[in-house]
Amino acid sequence: MTPAPRLPLAGPDQPAPALFDDPAAAVARIGEIYRNSVDFLRARFAAALAGGALEARYRATYPEVRLTTTSHAEIDSRLSFGHVTEPGTYATTLTRPDLFARYLETQIGLLIRNHGVPVEVRASDVPIPIHFAVADGEAAAMPRDGGAGFNLRDHFDVPRLEALNDDIVNGTAVRAPGAPRPLAPFTAPRIDYSLARLRHYTGTGPEDFQNFILFTNYQFYVDEFLAHARRMLGEADSGYVELVGPGGRIRAPDAPLPDPERLPQMPAWHLRRPGRDGITLINIGVGPSNAKTITDHVAVLRPHAWLMVGHCAGLRNSQRLGDYVLAHG
């Protein structure tokens, strides 16, 4: 039996690797590389679904940022981020710069300032799985049950579950000889996977999540949160501009909040402020497995704080913020 001929590899044109000492310019280049990759994959995938000829294996990669330092820089040791601990080359792949622009600019700015060296931005060698490229695209929807009419894996990269791990943040990653050290706790494919899971589990998009997150497993906390959200929308100086839920979004305090056809496993509501400085509430339901699952995925958003609101550790009226509380049976 004659083996099928190997298809040529086709990808988008990308800018050459470049050094940046301006964090805003670095983030802009990251965005350019990411858009080039995603636009290329979406266009090829849409053409394939429309019956176009598949003459290559189509591959586009994530942007990457690198930092190389040869000095043990003196840094503000009170910060647990924005610096590396020893000389070397560090790198990470990046995704969704539209969602993480402010975060990336802050982190890259700290790296440049703390180490006194520029960062390098380039296209990485890590492919973007087609599922993640079209997740938020309007050009094409991922077909199900083999409905594409062609072998997806022959022409596009797909998610590799062995790469969607927490080895870096868990401290168990094994680095190949000569490879750069990790510059971030999560890789781009791991982040993309969690962004897709957040939409699945909560019924809301990752772009609606706020920097301050509440978890609960009591419905009356949801009711109180929604009532509070409506009051805030009614106060002109509150800064809150929108309430988002699994069924839709409202801006007027007395507007009906649409219900979804089917409630997701862990529904979320977001009281939005500009700059993502609002509050998100997630009803995680019952069981520690739900709590672990949702926090694993929320973590990639790098929120400022999260807090579980429940009954098991209820405080007394006599207690004040800062009191030491000893749990006992």
ABEGO torsion letter per residue (X at the ends): XBBBBBBBBBBBBBBBBBBBABAAAAAAAAAAAAAAAAAAAAAAAAAAAAGBBBABBBBBBBBBBBBBBABBBBBBAABABGBBABBEBBBBBBBGAAAAAAAAAAAAAAAAAAAGBBBBBBBBABBBBAAAAAAABAABBBBBGGAAGBBAAAABBBBBAAABBAAAAAGABBBBBGBBBBABABBAAAAAAAAAAAAAAAGBBAAABBABBBBBABAAAAAAAAAAAAAAAABAAAGBABBBBAAEBBABAABBBBBBABBBABBBBBBBBBGGABBBBBBAEBEAAAAAAAAAAAAAAGBABBBBBBAAABBBAABBBGBBBBBBX
